[in-house]
């Protein structure tokens, strides 16, 4: 293996907190489709749909209103607050 590529492999494994060997095994499993993140997501989603605790939790949040966040109003309020704090006139 090229020294530069091997060093990059070492650094990537360090970032994940695993050995180089485990990093390579994970990459091969992902390439072969054995560790497909989307499939894992679907599996967890299906399991949570059958879990009674998850269903109760979902029902608890159904009643909460989902008012869209007004970013422009929040931005204007933040700018006004910062200008007042730092003594900048609003002119």
PyMOL Python script that loads the backbone (N, CA, C, O; Angstrom):
from pymol import cmd

cmd.read_pdbstr("""\
ATOM      1  N   UNK A   1       0.851  -1.177   0.000  1.00  0.00           N
ATOM      2  CA  UNK A   1       0.000   0.000   0.000  1.00  0.00           C
ATOM      3  C   UNK A   1       0.898   1.243   0.000  1.00  0.00           C
ATOM      4  O   UNK A   1       1.957   1.259   0.628  1.00  0.00           O
ATOM      5  N   UNK A   2       0.470   2.247  -0.692  1.00  0.00           N
ATOM      6  CA  UNK A   2       1.221   3.501  -0.742  1.00  0.00           C
ATOM      7  C   UNK A   2       1.297   4.111   0.659  1.00  0.00           C
ATOM      8  O   UNK A   2       0.320   4.058   1.405  1.00  0.00           O
ATOM      9  N   UNK A   3       2.437   4.685   1.023  1.00  0.00           N
ATOM     10  CA  UNK A   3       2.579   5.256   2.367  1.00  0.00           C
ATOM     11  C   UNK A   3       1.566   6.364   2.665  1.00  0.00           C
ATOM     12  O   UNK A   3       1.050   6.454   3.779  1.00  0.00           O
ATOM     13  N   UNK A   4       1.285   7.197   1.680  1.00  0.00           N
ATOM     14  CA  UNK A   4       0.322   8.277   1.882  1.00  0.00           C
ATOM     15  C   UNK A   4      -1.083   7.722   2.123  1.00  0.00           C
ATOM     16  O   UNK A   4      -1.816   8.210   2.983  1.00  0.00           O
ATOM     17  N   UNK A   5      -1.442   6.705   1.360  1.00  0.00           N
ATOM     18  CA  UNK A   5      -2.750   6.074   1.522  1.00  0.00           C
ATOM     19  C   UNK A   5      -2.848   5.373   2.876  1.00  0.00           C
ATOM     20  O   UNK A   5      -3.889   5.422   3.531  1.00  0.00           O
ATOM     21  N   UNK A   6      -1.768   4.726   3.289  1.00  0.00           N
ATOM     22  CA  UNK A   6      -1.769   4.042   4.580  1.00  0.00           C
ATOM     23  C   UNK A   6      -1.899   5.044   5.727  1.00  0.00           C
ATOM     24  O   UNK A   6      -2.595   4.776   6.706  1.00  0.00           O
ATOM     25  N   UNK A   7      -1.242   6.180   5.612  1.00  0.00           N
ATOM     26  CA  UNK A   7      -1.348   7.214   6.651  1.00  0.00           C
ATOM     27  C   UNK A   7      -2.768   7.764   6.713  1.00  0.00           C
ATOM     28  O   UNK A   7      -3.302   8.009   7.795  1.00  0.00           O
ATOM     29  N   UNK A   8      -3.368   7.956   5.552  1.00  0.00           N
ATOM     30  CA  UNK A   8      -4.757   8.428   5.507  1.00  0.00           C
ATOM     31  C   UNK A   8      -5.688   7.403   6.146  1.00  0.00           C
ATOM     32  O   UNK A   8      -6.634   7.765   6.846  1.00  0.00           O
ATOM     33  N   UNK A   9      -5.416   6.124   5.901  1.00  0.00           N
ATOM     34  CA  UNK A   9      -6.188   5.040   6.508  1.00  0.00           C
ATOM     35  C   UNK A   9      -6.045   5.071   8.027  1.00  0.00           C
ATOM     36  O   UNK A   9      -7.037   4.937   8.743  1.00  0.00           O
ATOM     37  N   UNK A  10      -4.828   5.246   8.521  1.00  0.00           N
ATOM     38  CA  UNK A  10      -4.586   5.320   9.964  1.00  0.00           C
ATOM     39  C   UNK A  10      -5.357   6.476  10.596  1.00  0.00           C
ATOM     40  O   UNK A  10      -5.979   6.314  11.645  1.00  0.00           O
ATOM     41  N   UNK A  11      -5.312   7.634   9.955  1.00  0.00           N
ATOM     42  CA  UNK A  11      -5.993   8.811  10.493  1.00  0.00           C
ATOM     43  C   UNK A  11      -7.510   8.636  10.496  1.00  0.00           C
ATOM     44  O   UNK A  11      -8.184   9.036  11.445  1.00  0.00           O
ATOM     45  N   UNK A  12      -8.039   8.039   9.437  1.00  0.00           N
ATOM     46  CA  UNK A  12      -9.486   7.807   9.378  1.00  0.00           C
ATOM     47  C   UNK A  12      -9.913   6.822  10.460  1.00  0.00           C
ATOM     48  O   UNK A  12     -10.958   7.001  11.085  1.00  0.00           O
ATOM     49  N   UNK A  13      -9.116   5.791  10.682  1.00  0.00           N
ATOM     50  CA  UNK A  13      -9.425   4.812  11.726  1.00  0.00           C
ATOM     51  C   UNK A  13      -9.345   5.459  13.105  1.00  0.00           C
ATOM     52  O   UNK A  13     -10.168   5.174  13.974  1.00  0.00           O
ATOM     53  N   UNK A  14      -8.361   6.323  13.306  1.00  0.00           N
ATOM     54  CA  UNK A  14      -8.230   7.027  14.586  1.00  0.00           C
ATOM     55  C   UNK A  14      -9.437   7.915  14.849  1.00  0.00           C
ATOM     56  O   UNK A  14      -9.930   7.974  15.975  1.00  0.00           O
ATOM     57  N   UNK A  15      -9.917   8.608  13.814  1.00  0.00           N
ATOM     58  CA  UNK A  15     -11.091   9.475  13.983  1.00  0.00           C
ATOM     59  C   UNK A  15     -12.300   8.680  14.434  1.00  0.00           C
ATOM     60  O   UNK A  15     -13.114   9.168  15.219  1.00  0.00           O
ATOM     61  N   UNK A  16     -12.420   7.453  13.938  1.00  0.00           N
ATOM     62  CA  UNK A  16     -13.548   6.609  14.327  1.00  0.00           C
ATOM     63  C   UNK A  16     -13.287   5.859  15.629  1.00  0.00           C
ATOM     64  O   UNK A  16     -14.206   5.285  16.213  1.00  0.00           O
ATOM     65  N   UNK A  17     -12.040   5.863  16.081  1.00  0.00           N
ATOM     66  CA  UNK A  17     -11.704   5.179  17.318  1.00  0.00           C
ATOM     67  C   UNK A  17     -11.619   3.674  17.171  1.00  0.00           C
ATOM     68  O   UNK A  17     -11.896   2.940  18.119  1.00  0.00           O
ATOM     69  N   UNK A  18     -11.237   3.205  15.988  1.00  0.00           N
ATOM     70  CA  UNK A  18     -11.115   1.773  15.736  1.00  0.00           C
ATOM     71  C   UNK A  18      -9.753   1.486  15.122  1.00  0.00           C
ATOM     72  O   UNK A  18      -9.012   2.401  14.763  1.00  0.00           O
ATOM     73  N   UNK A  19      -9.438   0.198  15.006  1.00  0.00           N
ATOM     74  CA  UNK A  19      -8.157  -0.187  14.408  1.00  0.00           C
ATOM     75  C   UNK A  19      -8.248  -0.104  12.892  1.00  0.00           C
ATOM     76  O   UNK A  19      -9.335  -0.018  12.321  1.00  0.00           O
ATOM     77  N   UNK A  20      -7.079  -0.131  12.252  1.00  0.00           N
ATOM     78  CA  UNK A  20      -7.059  -0.112  10.783  1.00  0.00           C
ATOM     79  C   UNK A  20      -7.772  -1.343  10.234  1.00  0.00           C
ATOM     80  O   UNK A  20      -8.513  -1.254   9.254  1.00  0.00           O
ATOM     81  N   UNK A  21      -7.546  -2.487  10.869  1.00  0.00           N
ATOM     82  CA  UNK A  21      -8.182  -3.724  10.405  1.00  0.00           C
ATOM     83  C   UNK A  21      -9.701  -3.617  10.461  1.00  0.00           C
ATOM     84  O   UNK A  21     -10.392  -3.991   9.513  1.00  0.00           O
ATOM     85  N   UNK A  22     -10.219  -3.101  11.584  1.00  0.00           N
ATOM     86  CA  UNK A  22     -11.671  -2.967  11.718  1.00  0.00           C
ATOM     87  C   UNK A  22     -12.213  -1.949  10.718  1.00  0.00           C
ATOM     88  O   UNK A  22     -13.316  -2.117  10.198  1.00  0.00           O
ATOM     89  N   UNK A  23     -11.449  -0.903  10.448  1.00  0.00           N
ATOM     90  CA  UNK A  23     -11.863   0.093   9.460  1.00  0.00           C
ATOM     91  C   UNK A  23     -11.996  -0.552   8.085  1.00  0.00           C
ATOM     92  O   UNK A  23     -12.961  -0.298   7.365  1.00  0.00           O
ATOM     93  N   UNK A  24     -11.027  -1.384   7.728  1.00  0.00           N
ATOM     94  CA  UNK A  24     -11.061  -2.070   6.429  1.00  0.00           C
ATOM     95  C   UNK A  24     -12.225  -3.047   6.375  1.00  0.00           C
ATOM     96  O   UNK A  24     -12.915  -3.135   5.359  1.00  0.00           O
ATOM     97  N   UNK A  25     -12.452  -3.789   7.469  1.00  0.00           N
ATOM     98  CA  UNK A  25     -13.573  -4.734   7.512  1.00  0.00           C
ATOM     99  C   UNK A  25     -14.890  -3.990   7.332  1.00  0.00           C
ATOM    100  O   UNK A  25     -15.749  -4.431   6.568  1.00  0.00           O
ATOM    101  N   UNK A  26     -15.061  -2.857   8.031  1.00  0.00           N
ATOM    102  CA  UNK A  26     -16.284  -2.059   7.891  1.00  0.00           C
ATOM    103  C   UNK A  26     -16.475  -1.576   6.461  1.00  0.00           C
ATOM    104  O   UNK A  26     -17.585  -1.610   5.931  1.00  0.00           O
ATOM    105  N   UNK A  27     -15.385  -1.125   5.833  1.00  0.00           N
ATOM    106  CA  UNK A  27     -15.473  -0.628   4.457  1.00  0.00           C
ATOM    107  C   UNK A  27     -15.869  -1.741   3.496  1.00  0.00           C
ATOM    108  O   UNK A  27     -16.674  -1.523   2.590  1.00  0.00           O
ATOM    109  N   UNK A  28     -15.311  -2.925   3.688  1.00  0.00           N
ATOM    110  CA  UNK A  28     -15.644  -4.057   2.814  1.00  0.00           C
ATOM    111  C   UNK A  28     -17.092  -4.477   3.029  1.00  0.00           C
ATOM    112  O   UNK A  28     -17.806  -4.742   2.062  1.00  0.00           O
ATOM    113  N   UNK A  29     -17.539  -4.544   4.293  1.00  0.00           N
ATOM    114  CA  UNK A  29     -18.936  -4.907   4.570  1.00  0.00           C
ATOM    115  C   UNK A  29     -19.893  -3.902   3.941  1.00  0.00           C
ATOM    116  O   UNK A  29     -20.920  -4.280   3.377  1.00  0.00           O
ATOM    117  N   UNK A  30     -19.555  -2.630   4.039  1.00  0.00           N
ATOM    118  CA  UNK A  30     -20.413  -1.595   3.454  1.00  0.00           C
ATOM    119  C   UNK A  30     -20.434  -1.712   1.934  1.00  0.00           C
ATOM    120  O   UNK A  30     -21.481  -1.551   1.308  1.00  0.00           O
ATOM    121  N   UNK A  31     -19.273  -1.995   1.342  1.00  0.00           N
ATOM    122  CA  UNK A  31     -19.190  -2.126  -0.116  1.00  0.00           C
ATOM    123  C   UNK A  31     -19.969  -3.335  -0.611  1.00  0.00           C
ATOM    124  O   UNK A  31     -20.525  -3.312  -1.709  1.00  0.00           O
ATOM    125  N   UNK A  32     -20.013  -4.388   0.194  1.00  0.00           N
ATOM    126  CA  UNK A  32     -20.744  -5.597  -0.196  1.00  0.00           C
ATOM    127  C   UNK A  32     -22.224  -5.525   0.160  1.00  0.00           C
ATOM    128  O   UNK A  32     -22.982  -6.447  -0.140  1.00  0.00           O
ATOM    129  N   UNK A  33     -22.634  -4.441   0.795  1.00  0.00           N
ATOM    130  CA  UNK A  33     -24.045  -4.266   1.112  1.00  0.00           C
ATOM    131  C   UNK A  33     -24.471  -4.912   2.410  1.00  0.00           C
ATOM    132  O   UNK A  33     -25.667  -4.976   2.698  1.00  0.00           O
ATOM    133  N   UNK A  34     -23.538  -5.388   3.196  1.00  0.00           N
ATOM    134  CA  UNK A  34     -23.899  -6.028   4.462  1.00  0.00           C
ATOM    135  C   UNK A  34     -24.156  -5.011   5.559  1.00  0.00           C
ATOM    136  O   UNK A  34     -24.786  -5.329   6.568  1.00  0.00           O
ATOM    137  N   UNK A  35     -23.682  -3.812   5.374  1.00  0.00           N
ATOM    138  CA  UNK A  35     -23.865  -2.755   6.371  1.00  0.00           C
ATOM    139  C   UNK A  35     -24.472  -1.540   5.694  1.00  0.00           C
ATOM    140  O   UNK A  35     -23.870  -0.466   5.671  1.00  0.00           O
ATOM    141  N   UNK A  36     -25.637  -1.707   5.156  1.00  0.00           N
ATOM    142  CA  UNK A  36     -26.310  -0.621   4.452  1.00  0.00           C
ATOM    143  C   UNK A  36     -27.046   0.248   5.477  1.00  0.00           C
ATOM    144  O   UNK A  36     -27.999  -0.227   6.096  1.00  0.00           O
ATOM    145  N   UNK A  37     -26.638   1.494   5.673  1.00  0.00           N
ATOM    146  CA  UNK A  37     -27.279   2.350   6.669  1.00  0.00           C
ATOM    147  C   UNK A  37     -28.779   2.521   6.436  1.00  0.00           C
ATOM    148  O   UNK A  37     -29.547   2.602   7.394  1.00  0.00           O
ATOM    149  N   UNK A  38     -29.195   2.576   5.195  1.00  0.00           N
ATOM    150  CA  UNK A  38     -30.619   2.752   4.907  1.00  0.00           C
ATOM    151  C   UNK A  38     -31.414   1.524   5.339  1.00  0.00           C
ATOM    152  O   UNK A  38     -32.509   1.653   5.887  1.00  0.00           O
ATOM    153  N   UNK A  39     -30.869   0.341   5.093  1.00  0.00           N
ATOM    154  CA  UNK A  39     -31.550  -0.884   5.519  1.00  0.00           C
ATOM    155  C   UNK A  39     -31.634  -0.956   7.042  1.00  0.00           C
ATOM    156  O   UNK A  39     -32.652  -1.378   7.592  1.00  0.00           O
ATOM    157  N   UNK A  40     -30.566  -0.545   7.722  1.00  0.00           N
ATOM    158  CA  UNK A  40     -30.590  -0.516   9.185  1.00  0.00           C
ATOM    159  C   UNK A  40     -31.650   0.466   9.684  1.00  0.00           C
ATOM    160  O   UNK A  40     -32.345   0.187  10.660  1.00  0.00           O
ATOM    161  N   UNK A  41     -31.772   1.604   9.020  1.00  0.00           N
ATOM    162  CA  UNK A  41     -32.786   2.587   9.385  1.00  0.00           C
ATOM    163  C   UNK A  41     -34.187   2.003   9.233  1.00  0.00           C
ATOM    164  O   UNK A  41     -35.032   2.156  10.116  1.00  0.00           O
ATOM    165  N   UNK A  42     -34.424   1.333   8.107  1.00  0.00           N
ATOM    166  CA  UNK A  42     -35.737   0.729   7.884  1.00  0.00           C
ATOM    167  C   UNK A  42     -36.041  -0.343   8.924  1.00  0.00           C
ATOM    168  O   UNK A  42     -37.179  -0.467   9.378  1.00  0.00           O
ATOM    169  N   UNK A  43     -35.035  -1.109   9.299  1.00  0.00           N
ATOM    170  CA  UNK A  43     -35.216  -2.160  10.304  1.00  0.00           C
ATOM    171  C   UNK A  43     -35.601  -1.552  11.653  1.00  0.00           C
ATOM    172  O   UNK A  43     -36.526  -2.027  12.311  1.00  0.00           O
ATOM    173  N   UNK A  44     -34.891  -0.505  12.060  1.00  0.00           N
ATOM    174  CA  UNK A  44     -35.189   0.154  13.330  1.00  0.00           C
ATOM    175  C   UNK A  44     -36.572   0.788  13.287  1.00  0.00           C
ATOM    176  O   UNK A  44     -37.313   0.730  14.268  1.00  0.00           O
ATOM    177  N   UNK A  45     -36.918   1.385  12.168  1.00  0.00           N
ATOM    178  CA  UNK A  45     -38.233   2.020  12.016  1.00  0.00           C
ATOM    179  C   UNK A  45     -39.350   0.989  12.132  1.00  0.00           C
ATOM    180  O   UNK A  45     -40.369   1.243  12.773  1.00  0.00           O
ATOM    181  N   UNK A  46     -39.158  -0.178  11.510  1.00  0.00           N
ATOM    182  CA  UNK A  46     -40.162  -1.240  11.583  1.00  0.00           C
ATOM    183  C   UNK A  46     -40.281  -1.777  13.004  1.00  0.00           C
ATOM    184  O   UNK A  46     -41.384  -2.053  13.477  1.00  0.00           O
ATOM    185  N   UNK A  47     -39.152  -1.925  13.683  1.00  0.00           N
ATOM    186  CA  UNK A  47     -39.183  -2.416  15.059  1.00  0.00           C
ATOM    187  C   UNK A  47     -39.866  -1.418  15.985  1.00  0.00           C
ATOM    188  O   UNK A  47     -40.617  -1.811  16.877  1.00  0.00           O
ATOM    189  N   UNK A  48     -39.611  -0.138  15.778  1.00  0.00           N
ATOM    190  CA  UNK A  48     -40.226   0.863  16.645  1.00  0.00           C
ATOM    191  C   UNK A  48     -41.724   0.987  16.381  1.00  0.00           C
ATOM    192  O   UNK A  48     -42.476   1.379  17.273  1.00  0.00           O
ATOM    193  N   UNK A  49     -42.162   0.662  15.182  1.00  0.00           N
ATOM    194  CA  UNK A  49     -43.597   0.707  14.880  1.00  0.00           C
ATOM    195  C   UNK A  49     -44.346  -0.358  15.663  1.00  0.00           C
ATOM    196  O   UNK A  49     -45.527  -0.191  15.971  1.00  0.00           O
ATOM    197  N   UNK A  50     -43.667  -1.450  15.987  1.00  0.00           N
ATOM    198  CA  UNK A  50     -44.302  -2.539  16.733  1.00  0.00           C
ATOM    199  C   UNK A  50     -44.123  -2.396  18.239  1.00  0.00           C
ATOM    200  O   UNK A  50     -44.782  -3.099  19.005  1.00  0.00           O
ATOM    201  N   UNK A  51     -43.253  -1.506  18.672  1.00  0.00           N
ATOM    202  CA  UNK A  51     -42.975  -1.320  20.093  1.00  0.00           C
ATOM    203  C   UNK A  51     -44.083  -0.484  20.726  1.00  0.00           C
ATOM    204  O   UNK A  51     -44.316   0.643  20.288  1.00  0.00           O
ATOM    205  N   UNK A  52     -44.778  -1.003  21.750  1.00  0.00           N
ATOM    206  CA  UNK A  52     -45.873  -0.236  22.364  1.00  0.00           C
ATOM    207  C   UNK A  52     -45.385   1.051  23.044  1.00  0.00           C
ATOM    208  O   UNK A  52     -46.112   2.044  23.075  1.00  0.00           O
ATOM    209  N   UNK A  53     -44.175   1.042  23.582  1.00  0.00           N
ATOM    210  CA  UNK A  53     -43.646   2.258  24.207  1.00  0.00           C
ATOM    211  C   UNK A  53     -43.439   3.352  23.169  1.00  0.00           C
ATOM    212  O   UNK A  53     -43.724   4.521  23.430  1.00  0.00           O
ATOM    213  N   UNK A  54     -42.947   2.980  22.003  1.00  0.00           N
ATOM    214  CA  UNK A  54     -42.724   3.958  20.935  1.00  0.00           C
ATOM    215  C   UNK A  54     -44.052   4.518  20.442  1.00  0.00           C
ATOM    216  O   UNK A  54     -44.147   5.700  20.109  1.00  0.00           O
ATOM    217  N   UNK A  55     -45.067   3.679  20.397  1.00  0.00           N
ATOM    218  CA  UNK A  55     -46.386   4.140  19.958  1.00  0.00           C
ATOM    219  C   UNK A  55     -46.973   5.131  20.963  1.00  0.00           C
ATOM    220  O   UNK A  55     -47.572   6.133  20.571  1.00  0.00           O
ATOM    221  N   UNK A  56     -46.801   4.851  22.264  1.00  0.00           N
ATOM    222  CA  UNK A  56     -47.295   5.781  23.290  1.00  0.00           C
ATOM    223  C   UNK A  56     -46.554   7.110  23.208  1.00  0.00           C
ATOM    224  O   UNK A  56     -47.154   8.174  23.363  1.00  0.00           O
ATOM    225  N   UNK A  57     -45.268   7.044  22.968  1.00  0.00           N
ATOM    226  CA  UNK A  57     -44.467   8.258  22.851  1.00  0.00           C
ATOM    227  C   UNK A  57     -44.910   9.084  21.642  1.00  0.00           C
ATOM    228  O   UNK A  57     -45.022  10.307  21.727  1.00  0.00           O
ATOM    229  N   UNK A  58     -45.157   8.418  20.531  1.00  0.00           N
ATOM    230  CA  UNK A  58     -45.610   9.120  19.326  1.00  0.00           C
ATOM    231  C   UNK A  58     -46.958   9.784  19.568  1.00  0.00           C
ATOM    232  O   UNK A  58     -47.194  10.900  19.106  1.00  0.00           O
ATOM    233  N   UNK A  59     -47.838   9.106  20.289  1.00  0.00           N
ATOM    234  CA  UNK A  59     -49.156   9.677  20.572  1.00  0.00           C
ATOM    235  C   UNK A  59     -49.044  10.873  21.511  1.00  0.00           C
ATOM    236  O   UNK A  59     -49.846  11.803  21.430  1.00  0.00           O
ATOM    237  N   UNK A  60     -48.062  10.855  22.393  1.00  0.00           N
ATOM    238  CA  UNK A  60     -47.885  11.965  23.327  1.00  0.00           C
ATOM    239  C   UNK A  60     -47.517  13.245  22.586  1.00  0.00           C
ATOM    240  O   UNK A  60     -47.886  14.339  23.014  1.00  0.00           O
ATOM    241  N   UNK A  61     -46.797  13.116  21.485  1.00  0.00           N
ATOM    242  CA  UNK A  61     -46.362  14.296  20.748  1.00  0.00           C
ATOM    243  C   UNK A  61     -47.315  14.690  19.625  1.00  0.00           C
ATOM    244  O   UNK A  61     -47.108  15.719  18.982  1.00  0.00           O
ATOM    245  N   UNK A  62     -48.338  13.908  19.379  1.00  0.00           N
ATOM    246  CA  UNK A  62     -49.308  14.238  18.332  1.00  0.00           C
ATOM    247  C   UNK A  62     -50.064  15.507  18.698  1.00  0.00           C
ATOM    248  O   UNK A  62     -50.380  16.314  17.824  1.00  0.00           O
ATOM    249  N   UNK A  63     -50.354  15.688  19.974  1.00  0.00           N
ATOM    250  CA  UNK A  63     -51.152  16.834  20.412  1.00  0.00           C
ATOM    251  C   UNK A  63     -50.379  18.144  20.363  1.00  0.00           C
ATOM    252  O   UNK A  63     -50.989  19.213  20.391  1.00  0.00           O
ATOM    253  N   UNK A  64     -49.058  18.088  20.291  1.00  0.00           N
ATOM    254  CA  UNK A  64     -48.277  19.323  20.265  1.00  0.00           C
ATOM    255  C   UNK A  64     -48.446  20.037  18.929  1.00  0.00           C
ATOM    256  O   UNK A  64     -48.343  19.419  17.870  1.00  0.00           O
ATOM    257  N   UNK A  65     -48.702  21.332  18.983  1.00  0.00           N
ATOM    258  CA  UNK A  65     -48.842  22.071  17.725  1.00  0.00           C
ATOM    259  C   UNK A  65     -47.492  22.178  17.018  1.00  0.00           C
ATOM    260  O   UNK A  65     -46.448  22.315  17.655  1.00  0.00           O
ATOM    261  N   UNK A  66     -47.537  22.116  15.734  1.00  0.00           N
ATOM    262  CA  UNK A  66     -46.294  22.225  14.964  1.00  0.00           C
ATOM    263  C   UNK A  66     -46.322  23.510  14.142  1.00  0.00           C
ATOM    264  O   UNK A  66     -46.426  23.487  12.916  1.00  0.00           O
ATOM    265  N   UNK A  67     -46.225  24.624  14.853  1.00  0.00           N
ATOM    266  CA  UNK A  67     -46.223  25.931  14.209  1.00  0.00           C
ATOM    267  C   UNK A  67     -44.856  26.128  13.559  1.00  0.00           C
ATOM    268  O   UNK A  67     -43.831  25.924  14.209  1.00  0.00           O
ATOM    269  N   UNK A  68     -44.827  26.518  12.300  1.00  0.00           N
ATOM    270  CA  UNK A  68     -43.535  26.727  11.648  1.00  0.00           C
ATOM    271  C   UNK A  68     -42.748  27.851  12.325  1.00  0.00           C
ATOM    272  O   UNK A  68     -43.318  28.856  12.750  1.00  0.00           O
ATOM    273  N   UNK A  69     -41.455  27.668  12.415  1.00  0.00           N
ATOM    274  CA  UNK A  69     -40.577  28.649  13.046  1.00  0.00           C
ATOM    275  C   UNK A  69     -40.420  29.847  12.118  1.00  0.00           C
ATOM    276  O   UNK A  69     -40.079  29.696  10.945  1.00  0.00           O
ATOM    277  N   UNK A  70     -40.669  31.023  12.650  1.00  0.00           N
ATOM    278  CA  UNK A  70     -40.568  32.260  11.869  1.00  0.00           C
ATOM    279  C   UNK A  70     -39.135  32.780  11.943  1.00  0.00           C
ATOM    280  O   UNK A  70     -38.780  33.514  12.865  1.00  0.00           O
ATOM    281  N   UNK A  71     -38.327  32.401  10.979  1.00  0.00           N
ATOM    282  CA  UNK A  71     -36.911  32.763  11.006  1.00  0.00           C
ATOM    283  C   UNK A  71     -36.687  34.256  10.826  1.00  0.00           C
ATOM    284  O   UNK A  71     -35.787  34.822  11.446  1.00  0.00           O
ATOM    285  N   UNK A  72     -37.484  34.899   9.997  1.00  0.00           N
ATOM    286  CA  UNK A  72     -37.295  36.336   9.761  1.00  0.00           C
ATOM    287  C   UNK A  72     -37.584  37.148  11.015  1.00  0.00           C
ATOM    288  O   UNK A  72     -36.857  38.092  11.323  1.00  0.00           O
ATOM    289  N   UNK A  73     -38.639  36.789  11.742  1.00  0.00           N
ATOM    290  CA  UNK A  73     -38.962  37.512  12.978  1.00  0.00           C
ATOM    291  C   UNK A  73     -37.883  37.275  14.027  1.00  0.00           C
ATOM    292  O   UNK A  73     -37.493  38.199  14.740  1.00  0.00           O
ATOM    293  N   UNK A  74     -37.403  36.044  14.123  1.00  0.00           N
ATOM    294  CA  UNK A  74     -36.348  35.729  15.084  1.00  0.00           C
ATOM    295  C   UNK A  74     -35.060  36.464  14.721  1.00  0.00           C
ATOM    296  O   UNK A  74     -34.349  36.952  15.600  1.00  0.00           O
ATOM    297  N   UNK A  75     -34.765  36.541  13.435  1.00  0.00           N
ATOM    298  CA  UNK A  75     -33.562  37.244  12.970  1.00  0.00           C
ATOM    299  C   UNK A  75     -33.648  38.727  13.312  1.00  0.00           C
ATOM    300  O   UNK A  75     -32.687  39.313  13.811  1.00  0.00           O
ATOM    301  N   UNK A  76     -34.806  39.330  13.041  1.00  0.00           N
ATOM    302  CA  UNK A  76     -34.993  40.755  13.321  1.00  0.00           C
ATOM    303  C   UNK A  76     -34.893  41.028  14.821  1.00  0.00           C
ATOM    304  O   UNK A  76     -34.300  42.025  15.232  1.00  0.00           O
ATOM    305  N   UNK A  77     -35.469  40.149  15.636  1.00  0.00           N
ATOM    306  CA  UNK A  77     -35.411  40.329  17.087  1.00  0.00           C
ATOM    307  C   UNK A  77     -33.978  40.209  17.592  1.00  0.00           C
ATOM    308  O   UNK A  77     -33.558  40.973  18.461  1.00  0.00           O
ATOM    309  N   UNK A  78     -33.233  39.261  17.055  1.00  0.00           N
ATOM    310  CA  UNK A  78     -31.839  39.074  17.465  1.00  0.00           C
ATOM    311  C   UNK A  78     -30.979  40.277  17.071  1.00  0.00           C
ATOM    312  O   UNK A  78     -30.151  40.736  17.858  1.00  0.00           O
ATOM    313  N   UNK A  79     -31.176  40.779  15.866  1.00  0.00           N
ATOM    314  CA  UNK A  79     -30.417  41.947  15.406  1.00  0.00           C
ATOM    315  C   UNK A  79     -30.735  43.159  16.274  1.00  0.00           C
ATOM    316  O   UNK A  79     -29.832  43.905  16.652  1.00  0.00           O
ATOM    317  N   UNK A  80     -32.011  43.360  16.590  1.00  0.00           N
ATOM    318  CA  UNK A  80     -32.402  44.493  17.435  1.00  0.00           C
ATOM    319  C   UNK A  80     -31.792  44.362  18.826  1.00  0.00           C
ATOM    320  O   UNK A  80     -31.327  45.349  19.396  1.00  0.00           O
ATOM    321  N   UNK A  81     -31.791  43.165  19.367  1.00  0.00           N
ATOM    322  CA  UNK A  81     -31.224  42.933  20.696  1.00  0.00           C
ATOM    323  C   UNK A  81     -29.720  43.203  20.704  1.00  0.00           C
ATOM    324  O   UNK A  81     -29.207  43.826  21.633  1.00  0.00           O
ATOM    325  N   UNK A  82     -29.022  42.741  19.684  1.00  0.00           N
ATOM    326  CA  UNK A  82     -27.577  42.962  19.605  1.00  0.00           C
ATOM    327  C   UNK A  82     -27.243  44.434  19.404  1.00  0.00           C
ATOM    328  O   UNK A  82     -26.284  44.941  19.986  1.00  0.00           O
ATOM    329  N   UNK A  83     -28.035  45.123  18.578  1.00  0.00           N
ATOM    330  CA  UNK A  83     -27.801  46.556  18.371  1.00  0.00           C
ATOM    331  C   UNK A  83     -28.023  47.326  19.661  1.00  0.00           C
ATOM    332  O   UNK A  83     -27.270  48.248  19.973  1.00  0.00           O
ATOM    333  N   UNK A  84     -29.057  46.953  20.416  1.00  0.00           N
ATOM    334  CA  UNK A  84     -29.320  47.621  21.692  1.00  0.00           C
ATOM    335  C   UNK A  84     -28.211  47.325  22.691  1.00  0.00           C
ATOM    336  O   UNK A  84     -27.806  48.205  23.451  1.00  0.00           O
ATOM    337  N   UNK A  85     -27.732  46.120  22.693  1.00  0.00           N
ATOM    338  CA  UNK A  85     -26.681  45.726  23.634  1.00  0.00           C
ATOM    339  C   UNK A  85     -25.384  46.477  23.361  1.00  0.00           C
ATOM    340  O   UNK A  85     -24.691  46.886  24.293  1.00  0.00           O
ATOM    341  N   UNK A  86     -25.061  46.657  22.101  1.00  0.00           N
ATOM    342  CA  UNK A  86     -23.795  47.279  21.729  1.00  0.00           C
ATOM    343  C   UNK A  86     -23.920  48.777  21.440  1.00  0.00           C
ATOM    344  O   UNK A  86     -22.957  49.407  21.000  1.00  0.00           O
ATOM    345  N   UNK A  87     -25.087  49.341  21.684  1.00  0.00           N
ATOM    346  CA  UNK A  87     -25.266  50.778  21.547  1.00  0.00           C
ATOM    347  C   UNK A  87     -25.290  51.276  20.121  1.00  0.00           C
ATOM    348  O   UNK A  87     -24.925  52.423  19.864  1.00  0.00           O
ATOM    349  N   UNK A  88     -25.700  50.458  19.205  1.00  0.00           N
ATOM    350  CA  UNK A  88     -25.784  50.865  17.803  1.00  0.00           C
ATOM    351  C   UNK A  88     -27.206  51.356  17.555  1.00  0.00           C
ATOM    352  O   UNK A  88     -28.175  50.685  17.908  1.00  0.00           O
ATOM    353  N   UNK A  89     -27.321  52.536  16.941  1.00  0.00           N
ATOM    354  CA  UNK A  89     -28.652  53.087  16.700  1.00  0.00           C
ATOM    355  C   UNK A  89     -29.370  52.289  15.624  1.00  0.00           C
ATOM    356  O   UNK A  89     -28.740  51.693  14.750  1.00  0.00           O
ATOM    357  N   UNK A  90     -30.682  52.285  15.698  1.00  0.00           N
ATOM    358  CA  UNK A  90     -31.501  51.536  14.749  1.00  0.00           C
ATOM    359  C   UNK A  90     -31.812  52.325  13.490  1.00  0.00           C
ATOM    360  O   UNK A  90     -32.619  51.875  12.676  1.00  0.00           O
ATOM    361  N   UNK A  91     -31.195  53.492  13.302  1.00  0.00           N
ATOM    362  CA  UNK A  91     -31.458  54.335  12.121  1.00  0.00           C
ATOM    363  C   UNK A  91     -30.924  53.707  10.884  1.00  0.00           C
ATOM    364  O   UNK A  91     -31.053  54.272   9.798  1.00  0.00           O
TER     365      UNK A  91
END
""", "prot")
cmd.dss("prot")
cmd.show_as("cartoon", "prot")
cmd.util.cbc("prot")
cmd.orient("prot")
